[in-house]
Amino acid sequence: MKRVLLIVLALVTFIVAVTAATPLSFVLRKSPLSTFGVGWQQARGTIWKGQVVGLARDGLPLGSIDLTMSPLRLIGAGGAHRLTWRDGQSRAVAEIDVGRSQVALDRVGAEMSLAQFAPAITEAFSTPNARLRVRQGSIVYGTRGCERASGTVTSDMLEEMGAQLGRVFPELTGTLACDEGRLQAHLEGRADDGTVIAVQAREGDVISITLDNLSRETGFALAAAGYSVTGTHFEYTVPLSEEAS
């Protein structure tokens, strides 16, 4: 029995040693990530810990990620791969699981610069420091795009916009969801003067800001700043596809 245990231990040690030296680039090439439109320029390190640079999805540059693999996950015994993503002033962390037909992200936490991903919006409303934050996010992508998503989303964009107009607007809160294969975030808020604010961003489509039930003062402030206001309604939309190009 002792001899058998020693042989098993030696085999396990050998397998772990060989696996630990496996290049991350080899593992990624063998993975089904390309099925989901994911590509990269270079992968560094090993299967246990490495970095992917020049990451892109459907041609859209996405920065770089650091990966820490779970040995338990690799042998089907649970655990989770951990990734840290960064691109300029934006960053995120998540647990990732890649299957044959799905890529699942769990425990997603992110803080993104809107000036980086939607510059036309931040320039139009003079909100260069606006951020979008995600907490406890969960996103599943299949071969046809976003299949399901959840999580809390917040943004201080309208707070900054209100400050530029001399008005007090609230922090916006909302959720993640999937719509026709695209990830989207819908956020809402209500100002003290009764203005109802909604922001919706749809992956590869548009980001739109809508203000309804405008008070006379807020309507005047928007008009004075050069925006077009229709009665008690204001809307501003920018194609995200152009933002990313």
N, C-alpha and C positions, 0 to 999 in steps of 0.2 A: 504493500500500500504506500509506504513512504517513497519507494522508487517511482511509483506511478505519479504521486503528487509532485515530485521533483521534476519529472519529465513534463507534466502539464504546466508547471510554473515556468520551466525553461521555454516551452513553446509560446506561452502567453507573453513572456518577456521579449522573445524574438519578434512576435507579431507586432507588439506595441512599438518596438524600436524601429521596425521597418515602416510601419504606418506613420510614425511621427516624422519620418524623413520624407514622406510623400509631398511633392511640391503642390502648393495650393493651385497653381496654374493647371496642373494635370487634373485635379479634382473638378475644377470649374468647367474645363473642356468636356469632361464626361457627364456633367450635370445637365438637366433639361432647361437651364436658364434661358438659352437662346430661343426656346419655344415661346417664351413670354416676352420676346423683344428686348431682352437684356443683353448688353454687350459691355466690353471693357478693353482698355488699351494694354494694361499690364497687371499681373498678379504676382505678388512677392510673398515670400515666407513659405511655411509648410501648412499641412492640413490642420494642425493644432492652432496655429496663430499666424495670421498673415494680413496683408493689405491689398486691396484692389483699387487701382487708380484709373482715371479716365472712364468711370462708370457712366453708362448711358442706357436709356430705355426708349425704344423706338426713335433713336437718333437724338433724343433730348439729353444734353449733358447733365450729369447728376453728381459730379464731384468724386469723392473717394470714400471708401469704407474700410474700417479695421474689423477683422473677423476673428472670433475666438470660438473654436469648434468644441463641441461636447463629445468626449469619448463614448459616453453612454448612449447618446443619440446615434452615433455612427454604428453601434452594434444593436440598435433597436431596443434599448433598455431605458428609454426616457431621457431626461436632460434636455438642454436647449442650446442651440448655437446662438452666440451673442454678436451683434454688430453695432458698430458706432459709425455713423455717417456724418460727414462734414463737407460743406461747400461754401466758401467765403464766410459770411456772418451767420450762416445757418448750420444747425446740427441736429442730430437725432440719435436715439438709441432704441434697440428693439431686439426681441428674440425672433429668430427666423427658422423656418422649416421648409425645405424644398422637396416636393414630391414629384411624381411623374407628370401629374396634370395640374398641380397647384403650387403656388408660393404663398406661404402664410406668415404674416408678421403679427407678433403679439407683444403685449406690454410696451407699446410704442409711446415714446415720449419725445417731443420735438419742439424746437423753437426756431422759426424761420423768419428771415428778413423779407418783408414785402417789397422793399426797394429792389431786392435781387430778383424776385419772381414775378412781380407786377409793377415794374418801374413807372409805367404810364399812369397808374392809379396814384402812386405815392407822389409823383411829380405834379399831377393835376390838383391834388389836395394839400400839397406841401407837408407831407407826412413821411420824411425820410427815415425816421426811427421806428416806424410802426412794425409790430411783430405779430406773428400768428403762432399760437402755441397749441400743442396737442398733448392730452393726458390720457393714459390708459387706453391707447388706441389698439384696434385689432383690424387687420386688413387681409383679405384673401384674394389673390389674383389667380385666375384660371387661364386657359388658352384663349378665351374670348374676352379677357379683361377682368375688371373688378367684379367679384361675385358677391362679396358681403363685406361690410365695414361698420365699425362702431367706435366710439370714443368721444371725449369732450374737447371742444375746440373753443379757444378764446382769442380775442384780438383787441388791441388798444388803438387801432387805426382811426375809429370815429372819435375817440377821445382827443387825439391829436388834431383831427380835422375841425372839431368843435372849437378847440383853442385858437385855431387860425381865424375862425369866424366870430370869435367872441361869444360863443355859445357853450353850454355844458352838455356834452354827449356822453353816454355810458360806455363801459366796456361791453363788447359784444360777446355773447356765448352761443354755442350751438353744438352740432354733432356731425360726425362723419357718416357717409352712406354711399351706396353704389347706385348708379343710374345708367342703364343701358351700357354696362361694361366700363363705365368711367367713375373714378373716385370723385366725390363732391363733398364740399363743406357748406353748411347753411348756418348762418349766425344771425341773431336778432338782438335787439335792445330797445328800450323805450326811455326817451329823455324826460326830464322833469316837466317840460312844457307840453308833453303829450306827443311829441314827434315819434313815430314808429320807424325804426331803422332795420333794414335787412341787407345782408351781404351774402351773395352766393357765388362760389367758385367751383367750376366743373373742369376736371382734368382735360387738357387739350381743347377746351372750348372757350368759355368766357368767365370773367369775374364781373359781377354787377353789384352796384350799390343803389338801394332804393330807400327814399325817405318819404313817408306818407303822413297825412294829418299835420302838415307843417303849420307851425304858428306863424303869425304875420311877421314877427321879429326874425325868425329863422329864415323865412322866405326872402325877406329884405336882405338879410346878411348874405345869403347865397347869390342873389341877384347882384348885389353890390360887388361881390367877388368875381363876377363875370360868368356865373353859371346860369343855364336856362331853367327856369322854374315854371311849371304848368299848374296854376292854381295852388293846391296844397300838396302837389306831387313833384318829386324830383328823382331822376334816374340817370345813372352814369354806367356805361358798359364798355369793357375793353376785351378784345379777343385774347385769350391766353396763348393761343397758338402763335400769335405775333410776338407776345412777350418772350416766348422761349426761343425765338429765332435770332 
